[in-house]
Each structure stands twice: as C-alpha cells, then as structure tokens.
C-alpha cells in the first residue's frame, strides 16, 4: 500500500468516526445549550433576590471591613456567578456521560460534590470580618460605658478571635490539613485567651480600685457608727435627767 492509499484510508476512518459520533456530539451540544439557558435564567433570579435582601445588609456592614470593595463586589453578583457555574458543571457532567467519557464525568462529579464545601467556606471567610467588626464595636461600646481604658484592645482581640475561628472552620470545611489546622487553632485560642485576660486585667484595674476604695470607705463609716453607738451606751444620763424633768413638769 502506497502513501496515497494510506492517507485515503485514514481520511475515511476519520470521516466514519465523525459520522458515528455526530449524534452524540449533537446531543451533548443540546444538553449544554439547555444548561446554559437554565443557568442564565436561574442566576438572574438569584441576582434579583440578593439585590433586594443581601446587598443592602452587605453595603451597611461591609464598608467598615472591606471599604470600596464592598460596593464593587456585591453578594448578588457573586451569588449569581456561583449559581451559573454550578448549573453549568452539572450539565457538563451530563454531556460527558452522554459522550461516554467516564474519566471526565467522574472528575466533574467529584468536583461538583466538593463544590458546596468550597462555597460554604468562602461565605464564612467573607462574613468573618463583618461579624468581627460588629463584635468589636459592641465590646468597645460596653467597655467605654464601664469606664475601662483598654476597650479598643479588647475589641481588637475579639475581632481577631472571630476571624481566626472563621478561617479554621473554613479550612476544615474544604478538608485541607485538618489535624494541623486544629493544632494551630488551639495555639491561637490560647494566645488570644492570654491576651484577653491581660487586657481585661489591665483595663479593669482602675475600675476594680475604685470599687475597692468605695467598699473600704463604706466599711470605715459603718465601723465609726458602731463605735459611736457603743460609746453612748444604752442608758445615757443626759437622756435620763431629761426624761425626769419632763415628767415633773407634767405632774405639776
């Protein structure tokens, strides 16, 4: 067989394979087209819902944690994008199954099964700074009302504790080095607890001193009153003479 016959045979084989696979390709394209339309519709609905609910709350509390990024990267845009690609991945898996690609289908199935963990982890990491700022503000306000001088330190420690806890939870959620992360988290919690205790002790020292001084002054006053009553005695002569004089006057 010469070179021309070999090329003709190869071309015929390619054409036959293409004709054989053409129905499967058309079916896979139809599946992807349906998935694209459905993904666009659902993502649009999700965007409108989040624009009415999540965007105002994120704009209210997110400026303190993220600044200008809170206005450019909104929950509605992120949520719509995530929903769109989740639906597309599901239909990509269906298209791979239709084409008879088991390796690709298995890979996409594993990724789709792990994707919810990633989404939850991202939500936790995004929400942690906002929650931390809220907790920090509440602690600083309470410390200011109590007259503690280390309110800002306590608020900062609480904010960092919230963020550290959220990072640990997010890493455990995606399943990355869980044992190592738990050990590190125990160390971070211990360090934050020590820092919180020191800050609370140093900040509350003045308040504790004032309270102790007030207790000491009240106890001295009470002791002085008891001594005065004991010195006067139950039967004071002046009181007795006054009583006899008044009785004589009445009898006359």
Residue pairs with C-beta under 8 A, 6 or more apart in sequence:
1 9
21 99
24 98
24 99
24 100
25 99
27 98
28 95
28 96
28 98
28 99
29 95
31 91
31 94
31 95
31 98
32 91
32 92
32 95
34 91
35 87
35 88
35 90
35 91
35 92
35 94
35 95
36 88
36 91
38 87
38 91
39 83
39 84
39 85
39 87
39 88
39 91
40 84
42 83
42 84
42 87
43 80
43 81
43 83
43 84
43 87
44 80
46 76
46 79
46 80
46 83
47 76
47 77
47 79
47 80
48 76
50 74
50 75
50 76
50 79
50 80
51 74
51 76
54 74
54 75
54 76
54 79
55 74
55 75
55 76
58 70
58 74
58 75
58 130
59 70
59 71
59 74
61 130
61 133
61 134
62 70
62 130
63 70
63 71
64 130
64 133
65 129
65 130
65 132
65 133
66 73
66 129
82 119
86 112
86 115
89 108
89 111
89 112
89 115
90 112
92 108
93 105
93 108
93 109
93 112
96 104
96 105
96 108
97 105
114 174
117 173
117 174
117 175
118 173
118 174
120 170
120 173
121 169
121 170
121 171
121 173
121 174
122 170
124 166
124 169
124 170
124 173
125 166
125 167
125 170
127 166
128 162
128 163
128 165
128 166
128 167
129 163
131 162
131 166
132 158
132 159
132 160
132 162
132 163
133 159
135 155
135 158
135 159
135 162
136 155
136 156
136 158
136 159
137 155
139 151
139 154
139 155
139 158
140 151
140 152
140 154
140 155
141 151
142 151
143 150
143 151
143 154
143 155
143 203
144 151
146 207
147 206
147 207
148 154
148 203
148 204
148 206
148 207
149 203
149 206
150 199
150 200
150 202
150 203
150 204
151 203
153 199
153 203
154 196
154 199
154 200
154 203
157 192
157 195
157 196
157 199
158 196
160 192
161 189
161 192
161 196
164 185
164 188
164 189
164 192
165 185
165 189
168 181
168 182
168 184
168 185
168 188
171 177
171 178
171 181
172 178
172 181
172 182
